[in-house]
Amino acid sequence: MGRQFTKHFTTFPTYEGEKINLRQLRLSDGKDLLTYYNNPMVYRYLDWYGPQDMEMAERVLKHWIEGYEKGYILRFAITEKETDQIIGTIFLTDVTETKGEIGYELSQSYWHQGIMTEALKEVIRIGFEEMGLVRLQAIVCEDNKASQKLLEKVGFIKEGLLRSYECHMVTGECKDMVMNSLINAGK
Ligand SMILES: CC(C)(COP(=O)(O)OP(=O)(O)OC[C@H]1O[C@@H](n2cnc3c(N)ncnc32)[C@H](O)[C@@H]1OP(=O)(O)O)[C@@H](O)C(=O)NCCC(=O)NCCS
């Protein structure tokens, strides 16, 4: 761990897209993070319930923001173009010289508009073109049909089932997960 991200970028990478922008998270995003996570539909396939109060939201944001310099997570704010408010996040983590893992979540008010397709395509481009990774992977709860379809739509291939792989931070319940991967054709 260390310079996984900073060796590729002089400043945190940003993106101005058609539907959304991607930027570095800020501590001031706490209120919006708390608002969209206050919905079981958003966290039902995740391994946590999201931040429970402002203090936790800021603690989590600080951890994610520091992850860029320290090399453990490159987590983007997905923002609404007009307001700059965050409506979700997308991230690369567990990054080595050749591999990385992708994850994401979006406010339910913005589902089914192609937003995560756009964000995911940009993070794949960053991983492959700017960081030179060979393999991206995404591990999805077996029941999470929306996420599975999204991944397949952008080219990920389902590799197999990881039994009792992800255990919930609060309940301890362990779920079977599907491993998906995308290989950099240019490598
Ligand atoms: C998974 C998630 C990120 C999808 O985001 P989204 O912006 O709504 O996805 P898109 O609009 O880009 O849709 C991509 C494709 O996924 C599929 N899809 C999206 N939502 C779906 C749903 N509820 N049921 C079935 N398929 C769905 C569609 O095939 C869609 O492609 P199409 O519109 O061309 O048919 C969003 O539902 C979410 O944040 N869920 C909660 C958090 C989560 O589960 N994160 C993933 C953990 S692995």
The ligand as an SDF file (V2000), in Angstrom:
LIG
                    3D

 48 50  0  0  0  0  0  0  0  0999 V2000
  -26.9370   -1.4460   -8.8440 C   0  0  0  0  0  0  0  0  0  0  0  0
  -27.1370    0.0470   -9.0780 C   0  0  0  0  0  0  0  0  0  0  0  0
  -25.8260    0.7670   -8.8230 C   0  0  0  0  0  0  0  0  0  0  0  0
  -27.5760    0.2790  -10.5320 C   0  0  0  0  0  0  0  0  0  0  0  0
  -27.4760    1.6570  -10.8480 O   0  0  0  0  0  0  0  0  0  0  0  0
  -28.3420    2.3420  -12.0050 P   0  0  0  0  0  0  0  0  0  0  0  0
  -27.7590    3.7000  -12.2630 O   0  0  0  0  0  0  0  0  0  0  0  0
  -29.7910    2.2550  -11.6740 O   0  0  0  0  0  0  0  0  0  0  0  0
  -28.0320    1.3880  -13.2410 O   0  0  0  0  0  0  0  0  0  0  0  0
  -28.2600    1.7890  -14.7610 P   0  0  0  0  0  0  0  0  0  0  0  0
  -29.4520    2.6770  -14.8970 O   0  0  0  0  0  0  0  0  0  0  0  0
  -26.9580    2.2830  -15.3370 O   0  0  0  0  0  0  0  0  0  0  0  0
  -28.6480    0.3640  -15.3580 O   0  0  0  0  0  0  0  0  0  0  0  0
  -27.7190   -0.5530  -15.8820 C   0  0  0  0  0  0  0  0  0  0  0  0
  -28.4120   -1.8350  -16.2580 C   0  0  0  0  0  0  0  0  0  0  0  0
  -28.6970   -2.5700  -15.0870 O   0  0  0  0  0  0  0  0  0  0  0  0
  -29.9920   -3.1770  -15.1880 C   0  0  0  0  0  0  0  0  0  0  0  0
  -30.7830   -2.7800  -14.0370 N   0  0  0  0  0  0  0  0  0  0  0  0
  -30.7080   -1.6220  -13.3250 C   0  0  0  0  0  0  0  0  0  0  0  0
  -31.5740   -1.6730  -12.3060 N   0  0  0  0  0  0  0  0  0  0  0  0
  -32.2000   -2.8540  -12.3770 C   0  0  0  0  0  0  0  0  0  0  0  0
  -33.1800   -3.5080  -11.5870 C   0  0  0  0  0  0  0  0  0  0  0  0
  -33.6940   -2.9300  -10.4920 N   0  0  0  0  0  0  0  0  0  0  0  0
  -33.5870   -4.7640  -11.9220 N   0  0  0  0  0  0  0  0  0  0  0  0
  -33.0570   -5.3820  -12.9990 C   0  0  0  0  0  0  0  0  0  0  0  0
  -32.1110   -4.8080  -13.7830 N   0  0  0  0  0  0  0  0  0  0  0  0
  -31.6970   -3.5690  -13.4790 C   0  0  0  0  0  0  0  0  0  0  0  0
  -30.5810   -2.7840  -16.5100 C   0  0  0  0  0  0  0  0  0  0  0  0
  -30.3600   -3.8780  -17.3870 O   0  0  0  0  0  0  0  0  0  0  0  0
  -29.7660   -1.6260  -16.9460 C   0  0  0  0  0  0  0  0  0  0  0  0
  -29.5090   -1.6000  -18.3120 O   0  0  0  0  0  0  0  0  0  0  0  0
  -30.6250   -1.0580  -19.3530 P   0  0  0  0  0  0  0  0  0  0  0  0
  -31.1650    0.1970  -18.7550 O   0  0  0  0  0  0  0  0  0  0  0  0
  -29.8430   -0.8100  -20.5930 O   0  0  0  0  0  0  0  0  0  0  0  0
  -31.6120   -2.1440  -19.4590 O   0  0  0  0  0  0  0  0  0  0  0  0
  -28.2420    0.6330   -8.1390 C   0  0  0  0  0  0  0  0  0  0  0  0
  -29.3900   -0.1760   -8.2750 O   0  0  0  0  0  0  0  0  0  0  0  0
  -27.8210    0.6900   -6.6790 C   0  0  0  0  0  0  0  0  0  0  0  0
  -27.1700    1.6240   -6.2500 O   0  0  0  0  0  0  0  0  0  0  0  0
  -28.2130   -0.3090   -5.8560 N   0  0  0  0  0  0  0  0  0  0  0  0
  -27.9380   -0.3060   -4.4290 C   0  0  0  0  0  0  0  0  0  0  0  0
  -26.4800   -0.4370   -4.0690 C   0  0  0  0  0  0  0  0  0  0  0  0
  -25.8730   -1.7070   -4.6380 C   0  0  0  0  0  0  0  0  0  0  0  0
  -26.5050   -2.7380   -4.6490 O   0  0  0  0  0  0  0  0  0  0  0  0
  -24.6100   -1.5850   -5.0690 N   0  0  0  0  0  0  0  0  0  0  0  0
  -23.8960   -2.6850   -5.6960 C   0  0  0  0  0  0  0  0  0  0  0  0
  -23.2090   -3.5440   -4.7260 C   0  0  0  0  0  0  0  0  0  0  0  0
  -22.3140   -4.8230   -5.5960 S   0  0  0  0  0  0  0  0  0  0  0  0
  1  2  1  0
  2  3  1  0
  2  4  1  0
  2 36  1  0
  4  5  1  0
  5  6  1  0
  6  7  2  0
  6  8  1  0
  6  9  1  0
  9 10  1  0
 10 11  2  0
 10 12  1  0
 10 13  1  0
 13 14  1  0
 14 15  1  0
 15 16  1  0
 15 30  1  0
 16 17  1  0
 17 18  1  0
 17 28  1  0
 18 19  1  0
 18 27  1  0
 19 20  2  0
 20 21  1  0
 21 22  1  0
 21 27  2  0
 22 23  1  0
 22 24  2  0
 24 25  1  0
 25 26  2  0
 26 27  1  0
 28 29  1  0
 28 30  1  0
 30 31  1  0
 31 32  1  0
 32 33  2  0
 32 34  1  0
 32 35  1  0
 36 37  1  0
 36 38  1  0
 38 39  2  0
 38 40  1  0
 40 41  1  0
 41 42  1  0
 42 43  1  0
 43 44  2  0
 43 45  1  0
 45 46  1  0
 46 47  1  0
 47 48  1  0
M  END
$$$$
